[in-house]
């Protein structure tokens, strides 16, 4: 402030700025609002930013990310006619509750991003040349099996197989990375040289160099609050014919169980529906291995998925050669490539009837990931249709989030929501009334 010739202190300027933002009120009503989240602390806590997409400026910054706060803000601004958002269910719910008459528009960028993630998950399914049964036990997959049976969709074998293949794919990818590190190390390369050659994290390379085999992934030991810690005892009692939670609860409490009856009943219900280690005959995987045609090296699902949704006009010559080779190597990749290009064209067009045809073709594609993506679109069909017919998107909102992150980091994490709101909202001079 001294360099600017202002006698006031920094705290005084900030206090006046906050007071100005609190007293100025709503200058003009908001008709088109873009809503998105931003992280106070990534992976832990989030806030919400609201942008006027017509005036291209921030309207408000909320301290949390919830449907209740979004609905409350929209109720306080009844002039909102269009809400642009990502695929977050919280904002969809908040918009329905706070502005039921407003048109919700799903952001086109996030739709394509969701499709890319779906293709990546589908490509991560490892090829299995032999027919092997997949064993379903009381784990996370069984939760999905039980939920699917209750809904009656009949998708439990496909979901369990998809999860199992995805795990095998990740394991195979790590094994290829481990083998490459060992080959380079056997050739006389040091850790730094291997990191430069592969681009892997140096901690991972340093951990793998002295090992002879790829270590198994560490799994957190179950706690006394979860019945899975006493699974051995429960399995024995289950085999003896005791399958009632109220009978088993006192027994495992004597062994140290501190959880609730509902948790135990949930585990037992999973066992009843899954047959407790029931065997599901999984079909053969038809996904071919994707390799770079110029080098012969395996291509990661991340790279392949990015190429799968990239239009032909934006591909370089080497990338176009890879796409052509991938379509020859894998019928699944060719199918997903065709569906992805059609979906991009639908989002750029103005014909919602083509979306219905695309959803029908996706359902009959024979690819579990694509069918699952189509089901998620149907759950948010009105917003997806509006994304095709409306011109609004959340691009301006994403840009304002980048600005907010810059301000937040410049304040070294000490900024509260009031200060962030004061610095993000535009400053307008107060009206001066002549005497």
C-alpha positions in Angstrom: 0.0 0.0 0.0 2.9 2.4 0.7 4.2 2.0 -2.9 0.7 3.0 -4.1 0.7 6.0 -1.9 -2.1 4.8 0.3 -1.8 5.4 4.0 -4.1 2.6 5.0 -2.8 -0.8 6.0 -3.3 -4.0 4.1 -5.9 -5.3 6.7 -7.9 -2.1 6.4 -8.0 -2.3 2.6 -9.2 -6.0 2.8 -11.8 -5.1 5.4 -13.2 -2.3 3.2 -13.2 -4.7 0.2 -15.2 -7.3 2.1 -17.6 -4.7 3.4 -18.1 -3.4 -0.1 -18.9 -6.8 -1.5 -21.3 -7.5 1.4 -23.2 -4.2 0.9 -23.3 -4.0 -2.8 -26.0 -6.7 -3.2 -27.1 -8.2 -6.5 -26.5 -5.6 -9.3 -28.3 -7.5 -12.1 -30.2 -10.7 -12.0 -28.5 -13.9 -13.1 -30.2 -15.7 -16.0 -27.6 -18.3 -17.0 -25.5 -19.7 -14.2 -22.5 -21.9 -14.5 -21.8 -24.1 -11.4 -18.8 -26.1 -10.6 -16.7 -27.2 -7.6 -13.2 -26.2 -6.6 -10.9 -27.7 -3.9 -10.1 -26.2 -0.6 -7.9 -29.2 -0.1 -7.8 -31.7 -3.0 -9.4 -35.0 -2.2 -10.6 -33.7 1.2 -12.9 -30.6 1.0 -14.4 -28.6 -1.8 -16.3 -25.4 -2.4 -18.6 -24.2 -5.1 -18.3 -21.3 -7.6 -21.2 -19.7 -9.4 -20.5 -17.8 -12.7 -22.8 -15.6 -14.7 -22.1 -17.0 -18.2 -23.8 -14.0 -19.9 -21.6 -11.4 -18.2 -18.7 -13.8 -17.9 -18.0 -12.9 -14.3 -18.2 -14.6 -10.9 -21.4 -14.2 -9.0 -20.7 -16.0 -5.8 -18.3 -18.4 -4.0 -19.8 -20.9 -1.6 -17.9 -22.6 1.2 -19.0 -26.1 0.5 -20.1 -28.5 -2.2 -23.6 -29.8 -1.5 -27.0 -30.0 -3.0 -28.5 -28.1 -0.1 -26.3 -25.0 -0.5 -26.7 -25.0 -4.2 -30.5 -25.2 -3.9 -30.5 -22.4 -1.3 -28.5 -20.2 -3.6 -30.8 -20.8 -6.5 -33.9 -20.1 -4.4 -32.3 -16.8 -3.5 -31.9 -16.0 -7.3 -35.3 -16.9 -8.9 -34.3 -15.3 -12.2 -32.0 -18.2 -13.1 -33.3 -19.9 -16.3 -30.4 -22.0 -17.3 -27.9 -24.0 -15.1 -24.8 -25.3 -16.8 -23.0 -28.0 -14.8 -20.8 -31.0 -15.0 -22.1 -34.6 -14.4 -22.0 -34.2 -10.6 -25.2 -35.5 -9.1 -25.0 -33.0 -6.2 -25.5 -30.0 -8.5 -28.2 -31.8 -10.5 -30.1 -32.5 -7.3 -29.5 -29.0 -6.0 -30.7 -27.4 -9.3 -33.9 -29.6 -9.3 -34.7 -28.5 -5.7 -33.7 -24.8 -6.0 -34.7 -24.0 -9.6 -37.1 -26.7 -10.8 -38.1 -24.7 -13.8 -34.6 -23.9 -15.0 -33.1 -25.9 -17.9 -30.1 -27.9 -16.8 -27.3 -28.2 -19.4 -24.6 -30.9 -19.1 -21.2 -29.6 -20.0 -20.0 -31.1 -23.3 -16.4 -31.3 -22.2 -17.2 -33.4 -19.2 -19.4 -35.7 -21.3 -16.5 -36.4 -23.6 -14.2 -36.8 -20.5 -16.6 -39.4 -19.1 -16.6 -41.2 -22.4 -12.8 -41.2 -22.5 -12.6 -42.6 -18.9 -15.1 -45.3 -19.9 -13.0 -46.3 -22.9 -9.9 -46.4 -20.7 -11.6 -48.7 -18.3 -12.8 -51.0 -21.1 -9.3 -51.1 -22.6 -7.8 -51.9 -19.2 -9.5 -55.3 -19.3 -6.7 -57.8 -19.7 -7.0 -60.4 -22.5 -7.6 -63.9 -21.2 -6.9 -66.6 -23.8 -8.4 -69.4 -21.8 -11.8 -69.8 -20.2 -11.5 -69.4 -16.5 -14.2 -69.2 -13.8 -14.2 -66.0 -11.7 -14.8 -66.6 -8.1 -16.9 -64.1 -6.3 -16.4 -63.8 -2.5 -17.5 -61.4 0.1 -15.7 -58.3 -1.2 -16.5 -55.1 -3.0 -17.7 -56.9 -6.1 -20.2 -58.8 -4.0 -21.7 -55.6 -2.9 -22.4 -54.7 -6.5 -23.8 -58.2 -7.2 -26.3 -57.9 -4.4 -27.4 -54.5 -5.4 -27.9 -55.6 -9.0 -29.9 -58.6 -7.9 -32.2 -56.4 -5.8 -32.7 -54.1 -8.8 -33.4 -57.0 -11.0 -31.2 -55.8 -13.9 -29.4 -59.1 -14.3 -26.1 -57.4 -14.8 -24.2 -59.0 -11.9 -22.0 -61.4 -13.9 -21.0 -58.7 -16.3 -20.1 -56.2 -13.6 -18.1 -58.8 -11.6 -16.3 -59.8 -14.7 -15.6 -56.2 -15.6 -14.1 -55.5 -12.2 -12.1 -58.7 -12.3 -10.7 -58.0 -15.8 -9.9 -54.4 -14.8 -7.9 -55.6 -11.8 -6.1 -58.1 -14.0 -5.4 -55.4 -16.5 -3.8 -53.1 -13.9 -1.8 -56.0 -12.6 -0.5 -56.8 -16.1 0.4 -53.2 -16.8 2.4 -53.0 -13.5 4.1 -56.3 -14.4 5.2 -54.9 -17.8 6.6 -51.8 -16.1 8.4 -54.0 -13.6 9.9 -56.2 -16.3 11.1 -53.1 -18.2 12.8 -51.8 -15.1 14.5 -55.1 -14.5 15.7 -55.4 -18.1 17.2 -51.9 -18.1 18.8 -52.5 -14.7 20.3 -55.8 -15.9 21.8 -53.9 -18.9 23.8 -51.8 -16.4 21.6 -48.7 -16.1 21.4 -46.9 -12.8 18.2 -45.7 -11.1 18.5 -42.2 -12.6 19.1 -43.6 -16.1 16.1 -45.9 -15.8 13.9 -42.9 -14.6 15.0 -40.8 -17.6 14.4 -43.7 -20.0 11.0 -44.8 -18.7 9.6 -41.7 -17.0 8.6 -43.7 -14.0 8.6 -42.3 -10.5 12.1 -42.7 -9.0 10.7 -44.1 -5.7 9.0 -46.9 -7.6 12.2 -47.6 -9.6 14.3 -47.6 -6.4 11.8 -50.0 -4.8 11.7 -52.4 -7.8 15.4 -52.6 -8.6 16.4 -54.9 -5.7 13.3 -57.1 -6.1 13.1 -60.3 -8.1 9.3 -60.4 -8.4 6.7 -57.7 -8.6 5.4 -57.3 -5.0 1.7 -57.8 -4.3 -0.4 -54.7 -3.6 -0.6 -53.9 0.0 -4.1 -54.3 1.4 -5.2 -52.6 4.6 -5.8 -55.0 7.4 -9.5 -55.1 8.5 -10.4 -53.3 11.7 -12.4 -54.7 14.6 -15.3 -52.5 13.5 -15.7 -54.6 10.3 -17.0 -58.2 10.3 -14.6 -59.2 7.6 -11.9 -59.3 10.3 -13.7 -62.3 11.7 -14.5 -63.9 8.4 -12.7 -67.2 9.2 -14.8 -67.7 12.3 -18.0 -66.6 10.5 -17.3 -69.0 7.7 -17.0 -71.9 10.0 -20.2 -71.1 11.8 -21.9 -70.5 8.4 -20.8 -74.0 7.3 -22.3 -75.4 10.6 -25.6 -73.9 9.7 -25.6 -70.7 11.8 -26.6 -67.9 9.4 -28.4 -65.5 11.6 -26.8 -62.2 12.5 -28.5 -62.0 15.9 -27.0 -65.4 16.8 -23.6 -64.6 15.5 -23.2 -61.1 16.9 -22.7 -62.1 20.6 -20.2 -64.7 19.5 -17.9 -62.4 17.5 -18.3 -59.6 20.1 -16.6 -62.0 22.5 -13.8 -62.2 19.9 -13.4 -58.4 19.9 -15.9 -57.2 17.3 -17.0 -53.6 17.9 -19.2 -53.0 14.9 -22.9 -53.0 14.6 -25.5 -55.6 13.8 -26.4 -53.9 10.5 -22.8 -54.3 9.3 -22.8 -58.0 10.1 -26.2 -58.5 8.5 -25.0 -56.8 5.4 -22.1 -59.2 5.1 -24.4 -62.2 5.7 -26.8 -60.9 3.1 -24.0 -60.8 0.5 -23.2 -64.4 1.3 -26.7 -65.5 0.9 -27.2 -63.8 -2.4 -23.8 -64.7 -3.8 -23.9 -68.3 -2.5 -20.7 -67.5 -0.4 -17.9 -68.2 -2.9 -20.3 -69.0 -5.8 -18.6 -69.6 -9.1 -19.6 -67.4 -12.1 -18.7 -68.7 -15.6 -17.1 -65.7 -17.2 -17.1 -65.4 -20.9 -13.9 -65.1 -22.9 -12.4 -61.7 -23.3 -12.1 -60.5 -26.9 -10.0 -57.5 -26.3 -6.8 -57.7 -28.3 -3.5 -56.4 -27.1 -2.7 -53.0 -28.5 0.9 -52.4 -29.6 2.6 -49.5 -31.3 3.0 -50.4 -35.0 6.4 -48.6 -35.2 8.1 -49.9 -32.1 6.1 -53.0 -31.1 5.7 -51.8 -27.5 2.5 -52.2 -25.7 0.3 -49.0 -25.5 -1.2 -48.1 -22.2 -5.1 -47.8 -21.9 -4.7 -44.1 -21.1 -2.9 -43.3 -24.4 -5.2 -45.6 -26.4 -8.4 -44.0 -24.9 -7.1 -40.5 -25.7 -6.5 -41.5 -29.3 -9.8 -43.3 -29.5 -11.9 -40.1 -29.0 -9.6 -37.7 -30.9 -11.0 -36.7 -34.3 -9.2 -37.7 -37.4 -8.4 -34.1 -38.4 -6.6 -33.5 -35.1 -4.4 -36.6 -35.3 -0.8 -36.4 -36.4 0.5 -38.9 -39.0 2.0 -41.2 -36.4 -1.2 -41.0 -34.3 -3.3 -41.8 -37.3 -1.1 -44.8 -38.1 -1.6 -46.0 -34.5 -5.4 -45.6 -34.7 -5.5 -47.6 -37.9 -3.4 -50.3 -36.4 -5.5 -50.4 -33.3 -8.7 -50.8 -35.3 -7.1 -53.8 -37.1 -5.8 -55.4 -33.9 -9.0 -55.0 -31.9 -12.6 -55.1 -33.0 -13.6 -53.6 -29.6 -11.4 -50.6 -30.3 -12.9 -50.1 -33.7 -16.4 -50.3 -32.3 -15.6 -47.8 -29.5 -13.8 -45.5 -32.0 -16.9 -45.4 -34.2 -19.2 -44.7 -31.3 -16.9 -42.0 -29.9 -16.8 -40.2 -33.3 -20.5 -40.3 -33.6 -21.0 -39.0 -30.1 -18.7 -36.1 -30.8 -20.7 -35.3 -33.9 -24.0 -35.4 -32.0 -22.7 -33.0 -29.4 -21.7 -30.6 -32.2 -25.0 -30.9 -34.0 -28.5 -30.0 -33.1 -30.4 -33.2 -33.6 -31.4 -35.0 -30.4 -33.0 -37.9 -32.3 -29.5 -39.0 -33.2 -28.8 -39.4 -29.5 -31.6 -41.9 -29.2 -30.1 -44.0 -32.0 -26.6 -43.7 -30.5 -27.9 -44.9 -27.1 -29.6 -47.9 -28.8 -26.4 -48.8 -30.7 -24.4 -48.4 -27.5 -26.7 -50.8 -25.7 -26.2 -53.4 -28.4 -22.5 -52.9 -28.8 -21.6 -55.9 -26.6 -19.2 -53.7 -24.6 -19.9 -53.5 -20.9 -18.3 -50.1 -20.4 -20.1 -48.5 -23.2 -23.5 -49.9 -22.1 -22.8 -48.6 -18.6 -22.0 -45.1 -20.0 -25.2 -45.2 -22.0 -27.2 -46.0 -18.8 -25.6 -43.1 -17.0 -26.6 -40.8 -19.9 -30.2 -41.9 -19.6 -30.2 -41.0 -16.0 -29.4 -37.4 -16.9 -31.0 -37.5 -20.4 -32.7 -34.0 -20.2 -29.4 -32.3 -19.4 -27.6 -34.2 -22.1 -30.3 -33.2 -24.7 -29.9 -29.6 -23.6 -26.2 -29.9 -24.1 -26.9 -30.7 -27.8 -29.4 -27.9 -28.4 -28.0 -25.2 -26.1 -24.9 -23.1 -26.7 -23.9 -22.7 -23.1 -21.0 -24.6 -21.5 -18.9 -24.5 -18.4 -15.7 -23.3 -20.1 -16.0 -19.8 -18.6 -16.5 -21.4 -15.2 -13.4 -23.6 -15.5 -11.4 -20.4 -16.4 -12.7 -18.7 -13.3 -11.7 -21.7 -11.2 -8.1 -21.4 -12.5 -8.1 -17.8 -11.4 -9.5 -18.8 -8.0 -6.7 -21.4 -7.6 -4.1 -18.8 -8.4 -5.4 -16.4 -5.8 -5.8 -19.1 -3.2 -2.2 -20.3 -3.7 -0.9 -16.8 -3.6 -2.4 -16.4 -0.2 -0.7 -19.6 1.0 -3.8 -21.4 2.0 -4.8 -18.8 4.6 -7.8 -17.4 2.6 -11.3 -17.8 4.0 -14.4 -17.9 1.8 -15.1 -14.2 2.5 -11.8 -13.1 1.3 -11.9 -15.3 -1.8 -15.4 -14.0 -2.6 -14.2 -10.4 -2.2 -11.3 -11.0 -4.5 -13.2 -13.0 -7.1 -16.3 -10.9 -7.4 -16.0 -7.8 -9.7 -15.7 -4.4 -8.0 -18.2 -1.9 -9.1 -18.3 1.7 -8.0 -21.2 2.6 -5.7 -23.8 4.9 -7.1 -23.4 8.5 -6.0 -26.7 10.4 -5.6 -26.5 14.2 -6.3 -28.1 16.5 -3.7 
